Amino acid sequence: MMQQMRENTKWIMLVTALAFVALMVFEWGMDMSGGSAAQFTGGELGSVNGEAITYQEFSQVYRTLYEQRQQERESPVTTAENREIEDEAWNQLIMDRLIRQELRRRGIRVTDEEIRQAARYAPPPEFYQYEMFQTDGQFDLTKYHQFLGSPAADADLLRDLESYYRRVLPRTKLFQQVGAAVVVTDGELWRLYRERNETATVRYVGIDPRQVVSDAEITVADREIAGYYSGNRQNFERPARAEVRVVSIDKAPTAADTAATLERARAVRQEILGGADFGEVAGRESADEGSAPQGGALGTVRRTAQMEQPFEDAVWRAPIGEVTEPVQTRFGYHLIRVDRRTEEEAEVSHILIPVERTLESEDGMLARVDSLESMVERMSLEAAAEAIGASVRTTELNRVLPTLPGVGSVSEGADWVFDERPAPGEVSAVFENDRRFYVLELVEREEARTLTLEEATPSIRTILMNQKKRERARDIGRQVVDQLRGGARLDAAAQAAGLTVREAGPFTRLDFVPGIGSANAAIGASFGLEVGETSGLIETTDAFYVVEVRGRTEADRAAWESQKAGQRQQVAAALQNQRLTLFVEALRKQADIDDERDRVLRAPAAAAI
């Protein structure tokens, strides 16, 4: 028995690596061909270290990603998102080539026996979610083995499994080689544990330059401004910008859509009250992809700030076993049923009905978009906007950060303004992002340039004023420290400088502490000083501090020992993943990548216009 367990241990340990690599199959490359790219026909989009990437390969990956993106949403994929999908498909194919080349370089292969053992002890990750392989909600390896020996595991399925392992196992071996040297010492584990569990309580004096020094106390001379400008001209380079006029149409559901969704939620509730099974209705109606297949079951939830307040209020107020009236959160309307509840936790199921546009509302919105697109071709932007009940706003568009207030990302519009270079007064086609449809009219465009001294003066004056305030604040802090060194107590020293002593804690090294901040020198001093000890002047990015440690709760070493093994696995996995990321980045950086997408994909489209 023990000998068999020892023989199987390495395969059981593969589960974590296999799961990781299976998730990386897309990112590292689909390896769809199972061999070289030579078997594909069609034009080449480029190459990686001389190995071609064909149009057909690209199309297959692109279609998969496109369908995934479309399944995640109701609205069509926008042109800007389509370009993102193209880039993602291209990057996946690059990584596929690089990883396959590295596998060949290292001579990494798998044997039939390795495939058989991996298939028995490390099933594909999605198998863990199948109910047929679960007992009491947990994956049952015995049921999986019974399935492999049953008629249900036909020849086609076994061939698919073999193909899966021939693709994933070599990458798993590469992953193990790359991360093999990761060593996590007890000292490092103890340090990480202490960061999360040791706490400090302090009294402190905070000296914020913006609060302790007024603008009236600071003088900035013109020669100082000129000197700063001369020495920092690169900081005043201004990217290309344009003044545009914009008309947009919101994609968000209307008030009428919200009312229609509420009525639908009420109708679903009435169906359940009329005798319909809650779980069956949840599977059919709920938009929560995580709980709908489980009959709406969320499992055990605890009182937590992570739940939206209306949902949490309903969970702890609803009569046990009854379906609540629709409860609205930012996700939509919830029908909630609580089956068990204590003071701190509850067994909860819900049905989520999101607020979405009705078909009539969607048609009306698209009709407005079509009207806007048609009208801007034959009338002014103002007249077209007035005709559809929209407003025209004038705003600035930046080439580096192409967003507009109230519209969001306008990368397509920015391409039109800065790359296609329309003349002032020209109006764009209708573009869209995930929030809105929009049309732009160019008012004026300005090329990238460096601000003049006159233009830069206001911002330079602010910079120099803040620097001088900081110096004044530092002097005030030094006075406080001098008082303490002379024997004064913290309260007296603070009062003499017109400052206030505040308290904070208990907090850990990783917490954000109101009034102090996070991960700065003041937090470090709170754990570096002895209880009762007072610091010198501590400088952070925003302010100065003097800290007096009042209390400390040490981390429990026995508790750390009891969880050390699991912690070691988590930390090692994180370090291995980090090393793997750096490894694939290095492969790409060193690779000779030829990208001909613009020539192959864009040129035919441009020629057809």
VOGU-3710 file (C-alpha; in Angstrom, 3 decimals, decimal comma):
1> mmqqmrentk> 0,000/0,000/0,000  2,704/2,471/0,995  4,827/1,509/-2,007  1,894/2,209/-4,325  1,330/5,593/-2,641  5,002/6,499/-3,110  4,828/5,552/-6,781  1,707/7,666/-7,274  2,867/10,690/-5,274  4,604/12,416/-8,184
11> wimlvtalaf> 1,433/12,131/-10,266  -0,734/13,489/-7,494  1,685/16,418/-7,144  1,228/17,152/-10,851  -2,331/18,309/-10,222  -1,293/21,817/-9,191  1,154/22,204/-12,057  -1,295/20,767/-14,589  -4,037/23,077/-13,423  -1,716/26,053/-13,765
21> valmvfewgm> -0,451/25,085/-17,193  -3,955/24,271/-18,419  -4,914/27,828/-17,578  -1,825/29,012/-19,419  -2,544/27,041/-22,602  -4,143/30,056/-24,224  -1,639/32,560/-22,882  1,346/30,401/-23,814  -0,243/29,466/-27,102  -2,988/27,208/-28,336
31> dmsggsaaqf> -0,669/24,730/-30,072  -3,722/23,914/-32,183  -1,840/22,113/-34,878  -0,079/19,645/-32,661  2,862/20,072/-35,038  4,475/22,634/-37,260  2,737/25,457/-39,062  3,684/24,015/-42,430  0,468/22,024/-42,668  -1,576/25,228/-42,862
41> tggelgsvng> -2,281/27,031/-46,086  -2,878/30,695/-46,677  -0,877/33,873/-46,213  1,696/34,353/-43,490  1,092/37,095/-40,915  4,642/37,009/-39,626  7,130/34,747/-37,938  8,836/34,002/-34,625  12,516/33,154/-34,905  11,886/32,241/-38,530
51> eaityqefsq> 8,876/29,991/-37,812  5,794/31,225/-39,664  2,438/32,216/-38,186  -0,258/31,713/-40,807  -3,478/33,555/-41,415  -5,477/30,361/-40,854  -3,952/29,815/-37,419  -4,619/33,415/-36,523  -8,240/33,113/-37,674  -8,850/30,061/-35,496
61> vyrtlyeqrq> -7,529/31,697/-32,334  -9,235/34,981/-33,173  -12,625/33,287/-33,655  -12,299/31,472/-30,323  -11,476/34,673/-28,456  -14,171/36,626/-30,289  -16,837/34,071/-29,367  -15,684/34,074/-25,749  -15,909/37,869/-25,596  -19,333/37,879/-27,233
71> qerespvtta> -20,685/35,235/-24,851  -19,719/37,426/-21,892  -22,008/40,257/-22,984  -25,294/41,054/-24,650  -24,147/43,952/-26,834  -22,033/43,433/-29,980  -18,254/43,586/-29,803  -17,104/47,097/-30,725  -14,460/47,938/-33,298  -12,016/48,974/-30,573
81> enreiedeaw> -12,580/45,699/-28,713  -12,155/43,819/-31,973  -8,638/45,269/-32,284  -7,911/44,168/-28,724  -9,007/40,626/-29,621  -6,762/40,669/-32,701  -3,788/41,692/-30,562  -4,602/39,033/-27,965  -4,798/36,330/-30,648  -1,476/37,482/-32,109
91> nqlimdrlir> 0,229/37,456/-28,704  -1,059/33,975/-27,951  0,358/32,635/-31,203  3,707/34,264/-30,500  3,876/32,600/-27,096  2,825/29,284/-28,628  5,785/29,424/-31,006  8,220/30,464/-28,290  7,148/27,710/-25,901  7,203/25,019/-28,585
101> qelrrrgirv> 10,662/26,160/-29,652  11,850/26,043/-26,039  10,410/22,545/-25,602  12,342/21,396/-28,671  15,522/23,130/-27,494  15,342/21,366/-24,116  14,297/18,049/-25,664  11,195/17,835/-23,445  8,875/14,975/-24,417  6,328/12,708/-22,732
111> tdeeirqaar> 5,952/8,948/-22,761  2,746/6,936/-23,123  3,117/5,795/-19,514  3,345/9,395/-18,286  0,155/10,189/-20,174  -1,651/7,194/-18,646  -0,576/8,086/-15,120  -1,432/11,766/-15,508  -4,858/10,849/-16,904  -5,536/8,723/-13,828
121> yapppefyqy> -4,341/11,105/-11,139  -4,533/14,604/-12,660  -7,739/14,999/-14,697  -8,266/18,210/-16,673  -9,276/21,077/-14,356  -12,820/21,372/-15,707  -13,516/17,755/-14,669  -13,391/18,838/-11,035  -16,593/20,843/-11,594  -18,656/18,015/-13,045
131> emfqtdgqfd> -21,293/16,725/-10,611  -20,853/13,152/-11,872  -17,341/13,152/-10,348  -18,317/14,735/-7,022  -19,318/13,429/-3,603  -20,779/15,959/-1,161  -19,613/18,758/-3,426  -15,992/17,539/-3,547  -14,153/15,883/-6,425  -14,118/12,099/-5,939
141> ltkyhqflgs> -11,152/10,389/-7,627  -12,831/6,977/-7,266  -15,825/8,116/-9,331  -13,470/9,478/-11,948  -11,619/6,137/-12,141  -14,946/4,301/-12,430  -15,875/6,578/-15,307  -12,599/5,908/-17,153  -13,342/2,177/-16,964  -16,951/2,513/-18,089
151> paadadllrd> -18,439/2,434/-21,627  -19,084/6,192/-21,283  -15,345/6,779/-21,801  -15,496/6,021/-25,509  -12,641/6,054/-27,990  -13,259/9,680/-29,017  -13,059/10,928/-25,434  -9,907/8,945/-24,736  -8,284/10,354/-27,882  -9,229/13,863/-26,752
161> lesyyrrvlp> -7,698/13,188/-23,335  -4,529/11,855/-24,923  -4,284/14,958/-27,122  -4,817/17,178/-24,071  -1,997/15,533/-22,104  0,382/15,476/-25,064  -0,131/19,227/-25,267  -0,101/20,076/-21,554  2,394/17,647/-20,016  5,458/18,985/-21,876
171> rtklfqqvga> 4,542/22,483/-20,754  4,092/21,154/-17,225  7,608/19,721/-17,324  8,926/23,058/-18,576  7,059/24,822/-15,766  8,641/22,467/-13,233  12,120/23,014/-14,673  11,777/26,785/-14,642  10,418/26,859/-11,088  12,444/23,962/-9,696
181> avvvtdgelw> 14,985/26,140/-7,891  12,407/28,037/-5,834  13,255/27,678/-2,130  11,188/29,277/0,623  12,946/29,415/3,988  11,244/29,291/7,370  12,601/32,753/8,038  10,821/34,164/5,005  7,571/32,405/5,925  7,741/33,725/9,483
191> rlyrerneta> 8,374/37,248/8,186  5,321/37,065/5,916  3,186/35,675/8,730  4,272/38,425/11,110  3,406/41,091/8,548  -0,191/39,859/8,533  -0,623/39,102/12,222  1,581/41,339/14,366  -0,158/44,586/15,396  0,918/47,928/16,841
201> tvryvgidpr> -0,881/50,761/18,620  0,669/54,231/18,468  0,296/57,886/19,339  1,694/60,199/16,700  2,117/63,765/15,509  1,516/64,307/11,808  2,987/67,365/10,087  1,309/67,883/6,709  3,012/70,713/4,763  -0,275/71,631/3,089
211> qvvsdaeitv> -1,929/72,211/6,453  0,800/73,666/8,667  2,166/76,188/6,130  -0,163/78,660/4,358  0,308/79,980/0,812  0,783/83,493/2,224  3,963/82,399/4,006  5,684/81,352/0,764  7,227/83,536/-1,938  8,385/82,181/-5,310
221> adreiagyys> 10,555/84,510/-7,426  10,400/84,687/-11,245  14,090/83,739/-11,504  13,371/80,556/-9,543  10,605/79,653/-11,984  12,865/80,322/-14,969  15,638/78,214/-13,448  13,294/75,291/-12,817  11,929/75,505/-16,365  15,445/75,524/-17,819
231> gnrqnferpa> 16,481/72,436/-15,875  13,258/70,434/-16,404  12,052/71,233/-19,920  11,352/67,545/-20,588  8,609/67,672/-17,937  6,697/70,204/-19,995  6,410/68,242/-23,209  2,769/68,260/-24,221  1,273/65,431/-26,319  -0,853/66,112/-29,355
241> raevrvvsid> -4,278/67,414/-28,380  -7,469/68,437/-30,088  -10,581/70,388/-29,289  -13,595/68,385/-30,365  -17,344/68,579/-30,171  -19,068/65,357/-29,202  -22,582/63,945/-29,322  -23,164/60,636/-27,558  -25,984/58,149/-27,009  -25,989/56,160/-23,773
251> kaptaadtaa> -26,223/52,363/-23,952  -27,287/52,035/-20,316  -30,815/50,823/-19,532  -33,426/53,535/-19,081  -35,789/54,095/-16,176  -38,428/52,250/-18,181  -36,048/49,295/-18,563  -35,487/49,270/-14,789  -39,256/49,266/-14,210  -39,708/46,436/-16,716
261> tleraravrq> -36,977/44,399/-14,960  -38,679/44,940/-11,607  -41,955/43,651/-13,061  -40,158/40,624/-14,461  -38,598/39,911/-11,048  -42,009/40,154/-9,417  -43,474/37,772/-12,002  -40,670/35,256/-11,337  -41,379/35,500/-7,603  -45,074/34,889/-8,181
271> eilggadfge> -44,192/31,820/-10,232  -42,264/30,403/-7,268  -44,993/31,322/-4,806  -47,397/29,529/-7,122  -45,509/26,266/-6,658  -42,582/26,352/-9,084  -39,302/24,903/-7,792  -36,883/27,685/-6,739  -33,829/25,793/-8,013  -35,321/25,086/-11,429
281> vagresadeg> -36,396/28,700/-11,834  -32,931/29,889/-10,745  -31,285/27,644/-13,338  -33,520/29,121/-16,021  -33,762/32,779/-15,001  -30,744/33,766/-12,871  -27,909/35,715/-14,497  -25,488/34,677/-11,741  -23,386/32,133/-13,650  -21,780/30,880/-10,451
291> sapqggalgt> -24,943/30,024/-8,515  -27,553/29,415/-11,247  -26,280/25,874/-12,091  -26,515/25,108/-8,347  -30,168/26,117/-8,165  -29,246/29,609/-7,016  -27,331/28,347/-3,956  -24,661/30,740/-2,657  -23,799/28,421/0,231  -22,888/29,866/3,616
301> vrrtaqmeqp> -22,405/33,621/3,731  -21,141/35,619/6,703  -21,850/39,127/7,835  -19,354/41,099/5,825  -18,855/44,527/4,354  -18,169/42,810/1,039  -21,886/42,264/0,471  -23,896/45,186/-0,828  -25,958/46,670/1,989  -29,446/46,009/0,537
311> fedavwrapi> -28,549/42,347/-0,040  -27,049/41,937/3,432  -30,029/43,646/5,076  -32,400/41,273/3,296  -30,380/38,177/4,280  -30,575/39,018/7,981  -34,183/40,186/7,955  -35,953/37,776/5,603  -38,218/35,103/7,139  -36,549/31,687/6,948
321> gevtepvqtr> -37,585/29,701/3,879  -39,513/32,535/2,220  -38,679/34,288/-1,052  -38,140/38,019/-0,574  -39,587/40,797/-2,642  -37,099/41,939/-5,319  -34,012/43,502/-3,699  -32,086/45,950/-5,885  -28,282/46,199/-5,981  -25,944/47,471/-8,670
331> fgyhlirvdr> -26,124/44,000/-10,243  -29,893/44,082/-10,698  -32,834/42,642/-8,747  -32,377/39,662/-6,428  -34,973/37,199/-5,174  -33,451/35,873/-1,958  -34,278/32,791/0,089  -32,611/32,116/3,448  -32,762/28,469/4,523  -30,750/28,724/7,759
341> rteeeaevsh> -29,392/31,619/9,795  -27,387/32,289/12,943  -26,049/35,552/14,312  -22,993/35,418/12,028  -23,809/33,231/9,016  -26,654/32,125/6,793  -27,418/29,561/4,072  -28,593/31,666/1,133  -29,921/31,118/-2,380  -30,838/33,828/-4,841
351> ilipvertle> -32,033/34,549/-8,352  -30,406/37,526/-10,068  -32,341/39,358/-12,747  -30,099/42,090/-14,201  -31,441/45,414/-15,401  -31,138/45,295/-19,177  -32,665/47,073/-22,106  -35,849/45,514/-23,405  -36,009/44,611/-27,093  -38,198/47,655/-27,683
361> sedgmlarvd> -35,757/49,884/-25,816  -32,786/48,390/-27,694  -34,510/48,961/-31,022  -35,277/52,554/-30,060  -31,652/53,209/-29,092  -30,305/51,730/-32,335  -32,850/53,738/-34,331  -31,467/56,922/-32,704  -27,928/55,829/-33,599  -28,917/55,167/-37,214
371> slesmverms> -30,666/58,537/-37,408  -27,627/60,342/-35,998  -25,302/58,596/-38,457  -27,556/59,486/-41,371  -28,186/63,097/-40,370  -24,560/64,125/-39,762  -23,917/63,409/-43,443  -26,382/66,123/-44,544  -26,716/68,627/-41,681  -24,690/70,217/-38,899
381> leaaaeaiga> -23,825/68,326/-35,731  -26,009/70,702/-33,685  -29,032/70,139/-35,899  -28,572/66,360/-35,859  -28,194/66,331/-32,077  -31,295/68,469/-31,621  -33,284/66,178/-33,912  -32,568/63,105/-31,744  -32,834/64,948/-28,417  -29,127/64,881/-27,594
391> svrttelnrv> -26,724/67,624/-26,530  -23,434/68,808/-28,039  -20,446/69,317/-25,737  -17,057/70,836/-26,529  -14,081/69,233/-24,797  -10,387/68,445/-25,176  -9,057/65,127/-26,459  -5,551/63,964/-25,525  -3,596/61,603/-27,778  -1,876/59,813/-24,901
401> lptlpgvgsv> -5,008/59,301/-22,804  -7,936/59,096/-25,263  -10,911/59,502/-22,942  -13,710/62,048/-22,809  -15,768/63,044/-19,748  -19,136/61,314/-19,777  -18,183/59,132/-22,755  -15,222/57,068/-21,546  -12,581/55,551/-23,806  -12,635/56,988/-27,340
411> segadwvfde> -9,639/55,228/-28,882  -11,392/54,928/-32,250  -12,236/58,619/-32,199  -8,640/59,466/-31,274  -7,370/57,408/-34,218  -9,684/59,380/-36,496  -8,593/62,762/-35,107  -4,838/62,181/-34,921  -4,133/59,510/-37,551  -6,672/60,195/-40,277
421> rpapgevsav> -6,197/63,942/-39,686  -9,556/65,394/-40,720  -9,857/69,120/-41,408  -11,493/71,375/-38,791  -15,268/71,177/-39,169  -15,275/67,574/-40,416  -17,546/65,095/-38,604  -16,645/61,472/-37,908  -18,652/58,328/-38,437  -20,474/56,862/-35,432
431> fendrrfyvl> -18,033/55,137/-33,073  -18,814/53,151/-29,938  -17,312/51,867/-26,725  -18,839/49,652/-24,060  -20,847/52,578/-22,634  -21,881/54,837/-25,482  -22,165/55,512/-29,200  -20,539/58,821/-30,116  -19,769/61,189/-32,988  -16,932/63,750/-33,040
441> elvereeart> -16,474/67,022/-34,871  -12,947/68,394/-35,013  -12,673/72,027/-33,927  -8,883/72,293/-33,920  -5,878/70,043/-33,551  -2,515/70,881/-32,028  0,656/68,856/-32,576  2,864/67,632/-29,748  5,092/70,426/-28,424  6,882/71,794/-25,355
451> ltleeatpsi> 5,041/74,370/-23,252  6,519/77,859/-23,209  7,840/79,336/-19,980  4,749/81,504/-19,726  2,430/78,502/-20,121  4,407/76,415/-17,636  4,702/79,144/-14,989  1,489/78,340/-13,005  2,402/74,676/-12,544  6,051/75,488/-11,764
461> rtilmnqkkr> 4,950/78,049/-9,164  2,827/75,340/-7,484  5,726/72,856/-7,542  8,169/75,301/-5,986  5,636/76,475/-3,423  5,031/72,876/-2,305  8,781/72,278/-2,054  9,189/75,331/0,184  6,201/74,288/2,299  7,822/70,913/2,769
471> erardigrqv> 11,042/72,532/3,999  9,070/74,647/6,488  7,191/71,542/7,688  10,486/69,683/8,113  11,776/72,531/10,320  8,622/72,328/12,457  9,127/68,586/12,846  12,730/69,073/13,893  11,575/71,501/16,596  9,240/68,827/17,972
481> vdqlrggarl> 12,063/66,283/18,044  14,412/68,765/19,735  11,786/69,313/22,473  11,510/65,552/22,994  15,276/65,190/23,253  15,231/67,951/25,839  12,925/65,864/28,040  9,492/67,109/26,985  6,621/64,665/26,613  4,987/64,171/23,201
491> daaaqaaglt> 1,839/66,136/24,119  3,825/69,149/25,324  6,167/69,123/22,326  3,238/68,943/19,936  1,342/71,692/21,705  4,376/73,990/21,600  4,421/73,617/17,799  0,652/74,097/17,480  0,124/70,432/16,554  -2,182/67,665/17,793
501> vreagpftrl> -1,336/64,183/19,080  -3,509/61,457/17,545  -3,901/57,724/18,183  -3,974/54,829/15,742  -4,266/51,077/15,988  -4,114/48,281/16,460  -2,927/47,792/12,853  -0,644/45,410/10,962  2,257/46,236/8,704  0,003/45,726/5,679
511> dfvpgigsan> -2,963/47,845/6,782  -3,906/51,285/5,554  -3,933/53,480/8,660  -6,077/56,650/8,472  -3,900/59,688/9,109  -0,665/57,789/8,454  -1,159/55,835/5,225  0,301/52,456/4,301  3,657/50,792/3,629  5,668/53,872/4,560
521> aaigasfgle> 8,414/54,755/7,016  5,939/55,704/9,758  4,343/52,249/9,606  7,805/50,671/9,658  8,832/52,674/12,719  5,680/51,544/14,541  7,072/47,992/14,442  10,763/48,809/14,652  10,595/50,750/17,932  10,182/49,217/21,364
531> vgetsgliet> 6,943/49,752/23,279  7,183/53,139/25,014  9,885/54,397/22,625  9,437/57,565/20,516  10,879/58,019/17,046  12,834/60,866/15,557  11,438/62,799/12,600  10,044/60,366/10,020  9,662/61,524/6,425  7,094/60,074/3,997
541> tdafyvvevr> 5,994/61,153/0,547  3,201/63,389/1,843  4,082/64,396/5,393  6,395/64,130/8,423  5,672/62,110/11,584  6,850/61,580/15,120  5,598/58,222/16,441  5,309/56,905/19,993  4,628/53,159/20,279  2,021/52,401/22,951
551> grteadraaw> 1,424/48,711/22,447  2,288/45,667/20,378  0,666/42,264/19,878  3,238/39,731/18,762  2,443/37,055/16,174  1,685/33,593/17,599  4,565/31,318/16,629  2,654/28,143/17,521  -0,214/29,199/15,257  2,307/29,911/12,510
561> esqkagqrqq> 3,860/26,461/12,874  0,440/24,817/12,538  -0,207/26,448/9,160  3,378/26,624/7,876  3,104/23,729/5,417  0,117/25,229/3,603  1,701/28,672/3,648  4,897/27,258/2,131  2,935/25,741/-0,759  1,114/29,020/-1,441
571> vaaalqnqrl> 4,262/31,146/-1,327  6,238/28,691/-3,455  3,448/28,582/-6,051  3,361/32,378/-6,198  7,143/32,563/-6,634  7,064/29,878/-9,312  4,356/31,771/-11,177  6,405/34,949/-10,908  9,489/33,173/-12,215  7,467/31,674/-15,047
581> tlfvealrkq> 6,134/35,087/-16,036  9,658/36,515/-16,120  10,804/33,489/-18,121  8,208/33,899/-20,875  8,824/37,659/-20,959  12,525/36,983/-21,472  11,775/34,524/-24,281  9,764/37,165/-26,068  12,318/39,901/-25,510  15,075/37,777/-27,041
591> adidderdrv> 12,959/36,520/-29,959  13,119/37,748/-33,548  9,453/38,572/-34,210  8,270/39,695/-37,636  4,783/41,257/-37,571  3,220/41,624/-41,018  -0,395/41,978/-39,869  -0,827/45,494/-41,200  0,378/44,444/-44,637  -1,677/41,219/-44,802
601> lrapaaaai> -4,832/42,176/-42,895  -5,156/45,936/-43,411  -3,844/46,415/-46,932  -6,608/44,382/-48,678  -9,253/46,257/-46,719  -7,686/49,616/-47,619  -7,480/48,632/-51,284  -11,168/47,797/-51,316  -12,217/51,279/-50,178
//
